[in-house]
């Protein structure tokens, strides 16, 4: 930053105090004012860029924090014997800004006569879809407090190492990759053709590596652009959250949900969500088939709903729940855990809590490892492309120099 400030002020001070400095005091003042304005605009632009990056990087965490805040307010209201609608309306009347704009929109629907669950459907972006589905299931149970422990398991904050790895990957995607793509495209489009023309005019023989790079420049550029676009889409999905993922998904082809299920860390979180909600519903006395259906809905994932339907179909043919859940877990661990939970005291949720914590730990570990692997691979691949182009250019220059020396 000091170097940038020196580059900005040096021409300005040279104009004001140098040999060509204006003799009029008013002209000097005008130049100083315009220079100060330019500097303030530069600082403001830099600060605005930093704040914008911070805003987007912290957007997923702020969504989760608002959801945790609402669950805390909800639990406090239920403990006081207050209805959810009364709590929302009283808090909205206090004009508390920390709850967010969508909370006040939810309060407006409730004030218009809608019950809490119906108003929640009108504001789908207020809470994560899994939390909204769990609260609807709690409404059917007749006691929202039963589903709050499962909701909190979903909203566990990521460890610092995971957040740092993901944020570093996003910064690489947002800054390093666009600059690299721009430099590569500019070099290949404007610089390389001129040197190729010079080499062709001098009949300079090219290295095999140089010939290979020049013959495949379009592929190199296309590879970099496709890689950048894929990472940019992943970054947008991370920042946009579940709402954006739903917008990008076709109704008859849930490819976003399929991709989420194929990601190991997301699959473990979906299994945790399904298992936690199934345990809550079974502890609440809900029939097994209905509990499986509601637990599948609480994942907000079409692949999980489909597997839940397979479990219900297997139970309809006489299979026990412990055996039927094999359709939800290819490894078979869920079957073993649920079977053991039926023989323990304290309820299904308490018996499965250790497995839920293990799933969370594995998911965080896999997410961190994937973020580091993607970032390192991106840097290495870009470095290889740079090395290829640089080597090809040096080979071209060497061939031109040899041709020039041989002609002397």
C-alpha positions in Angstrom: 0.0 0.0 0.0 2.9 2.3 0.7 4.2 1.8 -2.8 0.8 2.6 -4.3 0.6 5.8 -2.2 4.1 6.8 -3.4 3.1 6.2 -7.0 0.0 8.4 -6.6 1.6 11.3 -4.7 5.0 11.4 -6.6 3.5 12.8 -9.8 1.3 15.1 -7.8 4.1 16.5 -5.7 6.3 16.9 -8.8 3.7 19.0 -10.5 3.2 21.1 -7.4 6.8 21.6 -6.2 8.8 20.7 -9.2 10.4 22.9 -11.9 7.1 22.9 -13.8 5.1 23.7 -10.7 2.3 26.3 -11.2 3.1 29.8 -10.0 -0.5 30.6 -9.1 -1.5 29.7 -5.6 -5.1 29.0 -6.8 -3.9 26.6 -9.4 -1.7 24.9 -6.8 -4.6 24.6 -4.5 -6.9 23.2 -7.2 -4.3 20.5 -8.1 -3.9 19.6 -4.5 -7.7 19.3 -4.1 -8.0 17.1 -7.2 -5.1 15.0 -6.1 -6.6 14.5 -2.6 -10.0 13.6 -4.2 -8.3 11.0 -6.5 -6.4 9.5 -3.5 -9.6 9.3 -1.4 -11.5 7.7 -4.3 -8.7 5.1 -4.6 -8.8 4.4 -0.9 -12.6 4.2 -0.9 -12.6 1.8 -3.9 -10.0 -0.4 -2.1 -12.0 -0.3 1.2 -15.2 -1.0 -0.7 -13.7 -4.0 -2.4 -12.5 -5.4 0.9 -15.9 -4.9 2.5 -17.7 -6.5 -0.4 -15.5 -9.6 -0.2 -16.0 -9.8 3.5 -19.8 -9.5 3.0 -20.0 -12.3 0.5 -17.6 -14.6 2.5 -19.5 -14.2 5.7 -23.0 -14.5 4.1 -23.4 -18.3 4.8 -22.2 -17.8 8.4 -24.6 -14.9 8.9 -27.5 -17.0 7.6 -26.7 -19.8 10.0 -26.3 -17.3 12.9 -29.7 -15.8 12.2 -31.2 -19.2 12.2 -29.6 -20.1 15.6 -30.8 -16.8 17.0 -34.4 -17.5 15.9 -34.2 -21.0 17.4 -33.0 -19.5 20.7 -35.9 -17.0 20.7 -38.3 -19.8 19.8 -37.1 -22.0 22.7 -37.3 -19.1 25.2 -40.8 -18.3 24.1 -42.0 -21.9 24.4 -40.4 -22.2 27.9 -42.3 -19.1 29.0 -45.6 -20.6 27.7 -45.8 -18.0 24.9 -46.9 -19.0 21.4 -44.6 -18.6 18.5 -46.9 -16.1 16.8 -46.9 -13.9 19.9 -43.1 -14.0 20.2 -42.6 -13.0 16.6 -45.2 -10.1 16.7 -43.8 -8.7 20.0 -40.2 -8.8 18.7 -41.2 -7.2 15.4 -43.0 -4.4 17.2 -39.7 -3.6 19.0 -38.0 -2.8 15.6 -35.0 -5.0 16.5 -32.7 -4.8 13.4 -30.6 -7.9 14.4 -33.3 -10.3 13.4 -33.2 -9.2 9.8 -35.7 -8.0 7.2 -37.2 -11.4 6.5 -38.2 -11.8 10.1 -40.3 -8.7 9.8 -41.8 -10.0 6.6 -42.7 -13.2 8.5 -44.2 -11.1 11.2 -46.3 -9.3 8.6 -47.8 -12.5 7.3 -48.6 -13.6 10.9 -50.2 -10.3 11.6 -52.3 -10.8 8.5 -53.8 -13.9 10.1 -51.5 -16.8 8.9 -50.3 -19.3 11.5 -46.5 -19.7 12.0 -45.9 -22.7 9.7 -48.0 -21.2 6.9 -46.2 -17.9 7.2 -42.9 -19.7 7.2 -43.8 -21.2 3.8 -44.4 -17.6 2.5 -40.8 -16.6 3.4 -38.7 -19.6 2.2 -35.4 -17.7 2.5 -35.8 -16.9 6.2 -34.5 -20.2 7.5 -32.6 -23.0 5.8 -34.9 -25.5 4.1 -34.0 -28.3 6.5 -34.8 -26.2 9.5 -38.2 -25.1 8.0 -39.1 -28.8 7.3 -38.1 -29.8 10.8 -40.3 -27.1 12.3 -43.2 -28.2 10.2 -42.6 -31.8 11.4 -42.6 -30.4 15.0 -45.9 -28.7 14.4 -47.3 -32.0 13.3 -45.9 -33.6 16.5 -47.7 -30.9 18.5 -44.5 -29.8 20.3 -41.8 -27.7 18.5 -39.4 -28.2 21.4 -38.9 -31.9 20.4 -37.3 -30.9 17.1 -35.1 -28.1 18.4 -32.1 -30.4 19.4 -32.1 -31.9 15.9 -32.2 -28.4 14.4 -29.2 -27.3 16.5 -27.3 -30.3 15.3 -27.7 -29.1 11.7 -26.7 -25.6 12.5 -23.4 -26.4 14.1 -20.8 -23.9 13.1 -17.9 -25.0 11.0 -14.5 -25.3 12.7 -12.0 -22.4 12.1 -9.7 -24.6 10.0 -12.6 -25.5 7.6 -13.7 -21.9 7.2 -10.2 -20.8 6.5 -9.6 -23.4 3.9 -12.9 -22.6 2.1 -12.3 -18.9 2.2 -8.8 -19.3 0.9 -10.2 -21.4 -2.0 -12.8 -18.7 -2.8 -10.1 -15.9 -2.7 -8.0 -17.9 -5.2 -11.0 -18.4 -7.4 -12.1 -14.7 -7.3 -8.6 -13.1 -7.7 -5.9 -15.5 -8.8 -7.8 -17.4 -11.5 -9.3 -14.4 -13.3 -5.9 -12.6 -13.4 -4.2 -15.7 -14.7 -6.8 -16.4 -17.4 -6.6 -12.7 -18.5 -2.8 -12.8 -18.7 -2.8 -16.2 -20.5 -5.4 -15.1 -23.1 -3.6 -11.8 -23.7 -0.2 -13.4 -24.1 -1.5 -16.1 -26.4 -3.6 -13.8 -28.5 -1.3 -10.8 -28.9 2.3 -11.7 -28.1 2.7 -15.2 -29.4 1.5 -14.5 -33.0 4.0 -11.7 -33.4 6.9 -13.9 -32.4 5.6 -16.7 -34.6 5.5 -14.3 -37.5 9.1 -13.2 -36.8 10.3 -16.8 -36.6 8.5 -17.8 -39.8 10.0 -14.8 -41.6 13.5 -15.9 -40.5 12.9 -19.6 -41.2 13.9 -20.3 -37.6 13.4 -24.0 -36.5 11.2 -24.3 -33.5 11.6 -26.7 -30.6 9.1 -29.6 -30.5 7.7 -28.3 -27.1 7.2 -24.9 -28.7 5.4 -26.4 -31.6 3.2 -28.4 -29.3 2.3 -25.4 -27.2 1.6 -23.1 -30.2 -0.5 -25.9 -31.8 -2.7 -26.3 -28.7 -3.0 -22.8 -27.4 -6.8 -22.9 -27.9 -7.0 -26.0 -25.7 -4.9 -24.4 -23.0 -7.1 -21.3 -22.9 -10.3 -23.4 -23.0 -9.1 -25.6 -20.2 -8.3 -22.5 -18.0 -11.7 -20.9 -18.8 -13.7 -24.1 -18.1 -11.8 -24.7 -14.8 -12.4 -21.1 -13.7 -16.1 -21.3 -14.6 -16.7 -24.5 -12.7 -15.0 -23.1 -9.6 -16.9 -19.8 -10.0 -20.2 -21.8 -10.1 -19.2 -23.7 -6.9 -18.3 -20.4 -5.2 -21.7 -18.9 -6.2 -23.5 -22.0 -4.8 -21.6 -21.7 -1.6 -22.4 -18.0 -1.2 -26.0 -18.2 -2.5 -26.9 -21.1 -0.3 -29.8 -23.5 -0.6 -32.1 -20.9 -2.2 -29.8 -20.5 -5.2 -29.3 -24.2 -5.5 -33.1 -24.7 -5.7 -33.3 -22.1 -8.4 -30.8 -23.9 -10.6 -32.5 -27.2 -10.3 -35.0 -28.6 -12.8 -38.2 -30.0 -11.3 -38.0 -33.3 -13.1 -34.2 -33.7 -12.9 -32.7 -33.0 -9.5 -29.1 -32.9 -10.6 -28.1 -30.4 -7.8 -29.4 -32.8 -5.2 -27.7 -35.7 -6.9 -24.4 -33.7 -6.9 -24.9 -32.9 -3.2 -25.4 -36.6 -2.4 -22.3 -37.6 -4.3 -20.1 -35.2 -2.3 -18.9 -37.2 0.7 -19.1 -34.4 3.3 -22.6 -33.3 2.1 -23.8 -37.0 2.1 -22.7 -37.4 5.7 -24.6 -34.2 6.7 -27.7 -35.5 4.9 -27.4 -38.8 6.7 -27.0 -36.9 10.0 -30.1 -34.8 9.2 -32.2 -37.8 8.3 -31.1 -39.9 11.3 -31.6 -37.0 13.8 -35.1 -36.2 12.6 -36.0 -39.9 12.4 -34.9 -40.3 16.0 -36.9 -37.3 17.1 -40.1 -38.5 15.4 -39.7 -42.1 16.7 -39.2 -40.7 20.2 -42.4 -38.7 19.7 -44.4 -41.8 18.9 -44.9 -41.1 15.2 -45.6 -44.4 13.2 -42.4 -45.7 11.6 -43.5 -45.2 7.9 -44.7 -41.6 8.6 -41.5 -40.9 10.5 -39.4 -42.1 7.6 -41.3 -39.9 5.2 -41.1 -36.8 7.3 -37.4 -37.4 8.0 -36.8 -37.7 4.2 -38.7 -34.4 3.7 -36.5 -32.7 6.4 -33.4 -33.3 4.3 -34.8 -31.0 1.6 -33.0 -33.3 -0.9 -34.8 -35.3 -3.6 -32.4 -38.2 -3.5 -33.0 -38.6 0.2 -36.7 -38.5 -0.4 -36.4 -41.2 -3.0 -34.4 -43.4 -0.6 -36.9 -42.8 2.1 -39.6 -44.0 -0.3 -37.6 -47.2 -0.8 -37.4 -47.7 3.0 -41.2 -47.2 3.2 -41.7 -49.7 0.4 -39.5 -52.3 2.0 -41.3 -51.9 5.3 -44.6 -52.4 3.5 -43.3 -55.8 2.4 -42.6 -56.8 6.0 -39.0 -55.7 6.4 -38.2 -54.2 9.8 -37.1 -50.5 10.0 -33.6 -51.5 11.1 -33.1 -53.6 8.0 -34.9 -51.2 5.7 -32.7 -48.3 6.4 -29.9 -50.0 4.5 -31.4 -48.2 1.5 -30.2 -44.9 3.0 -26.7 -45.9 3.9 -24.7 -48.0 1.5 -22.1 -48.8 4.1 -24.5 -50.4 6.5 -23.5 -48.4 9.6 -26.9 -46.7 9.9 -28.5 -50.1 10.1 -26.1 -51.2 12.9 -26.6 -48.0 14.8 -30.4 -47.9 14.6 -30.6 -51.6 15.6 -28.5 -51.0 18.7 -30.5 -47.9 19.5 -33.7 -50.0 19.9 -32.1 -51.8 22.8 -30.9 -48.8 24.8 -32.7 -46.5 27.2 -33.0 -42.7 26.8 -34.6 -42.5 23.4 -33.3 -42.8 19.8 -31.9 -39.3 19.6 -29.7 -39.8 22.7 -28.6 -43.2 21.5 -27.6 -41.9 18.1 -26.0 -38.7 19.3 -22.5 -40.2 19.2 -22.9 -41.3 15.6 -24.2 -37.8 14.6 -21.1 -36.2 16.1 -18.9 -38.7 14.3 -20.7 -37.8 11.0 -20.1 -34.1 11.6 -16.4 -34.6 12.4 -15.9 -36.7 9.2 -17.8 -34.2 7.1 -15.7 -31.3 8.4 -12.5 -33.2 7.8 -13.5 -34.2 4.2 -14.6 -30.6 3.4 -11.3 -29.1 4.7 -9.3 -31.7 2.8 -11.3 -31.1 -0.4 -10.8 -27.3 -0.2 -7.1 -27.7 0.3 -6.8 -30.2 -2.5 -8.8 -28.0 -4.9 -6.8 -24.9 -4.1 -3.4 -26.7 -4.4 -4.4 -28.4 -7.6 -5.5 -25.1 -9.1 -2.2 -23.5 -8.2 -0.2 -26.4 -9.6 -2.2 -26.6 -12.8 -1.9 -22.9 -13.4 1.8 -23.2 -12.7 2.2 -26.0 -15.3 0.4 -23.9 -17.9 2.6 -20.9 -17.1 5.7 -23.2 -17.3 4.6 -24.6 -20.7 4.0 -21.1 -22.2 7.2 -19.7 -20.7 9.3 -22.6 -22.0 7.7 -22.3 -25.4 8.4 -18.6 -25.6 12.1 -19.1 -24.5 12.5 -21.8 -27.1 11.1 -19.4 -29.7 13.5 -16.6 -28.7 16.4 -19.0 -28.7 15.5 -20.2 -32.2 15.3 -16.6 -33.4 18.6 -15.7 -31.9 20.3 -18.8 -33.4 18.9 -17.9 -36.8 20.1 -14.3 -36.5 23.6 -15.4 -35.5 23.8 -17.9 -38.3 22.9 -15.2 -40.8 25.8 -13.0 -39.7 
